[in-house]
Amino acid sequence: MSNLYRVFVYGTLKRGEPNHHWLSTVTNGQQTFKGTATTKNAYPLVIASRYNIPYLLDKAGTGHRVSGEVYDVDKQMLENLDVLEDHPKYYTRREEEVEMLETGERLSVWIYFFPRYKPNLLDYEMLQDYSSARAPPGKQYVYRSARDSQPYYSEVML
């Protein structure tokens, strides 16, 4: 793959999570798993909205160093991830540094942050590692196919 973009995923896009198919579907583009990592800086990772979506709030220095996975993706896959994350309207993608768990190497990666969050989200439980299956009762991710058509952005977004 040429013209690669390094992406860090921390929520439903990780292996074994509900939206990993976005990364593994070849028609969305190419990807290569590089390993697991943690963010260099602490951030609040919370589960919010009636659909129990994981949000990485854009507030460095609060919360935990967040665990996730690093992938090299092509331009087509990056564009499809932007669609899923509704970048830049909902999430905002920007480069940050992570530390690879296996080697300690520091890498610059693209991360999707939630910048325009309601302040009360900072009162939610802050996670270091997201898993829908291990989420507290009633906090498992709600698949898009199971959602109603009512907008939910206003529940979490300023």
Salt bridges, closest charged atoms under 4 A:
ASP58 OD2 - ARG94 NH1 2.65
GLU69 OE2 - ARG15 NE 3.13
ASP72 OD1 - ARG6 NE 2.73
ASP72 OD2 - LYS34 NZ 3.84
GLU79 OE2 - LYS75 NZ 3.25
ASP82 OD2 - ARG93 NH2 2.86
GLU96 OE2 - ARG94 NE 2.72
GLU97 OE1 - LYS40 NZ 3.86
GLU97 OE1 - ARG106 NH1 3.37
GLU99 OE1 - ARG65 NH2 3.32
GLU99 OE1 - ARG106 NH2 3.43
ASP129 OD1 - LYS14 NZ 2.73
ASP129 OD2 - ARG134 NH2 3.17
ASP148 OD1 - ARG50 NH2 3.55
GLU155 OE2 - ARG50 NH1 1.87
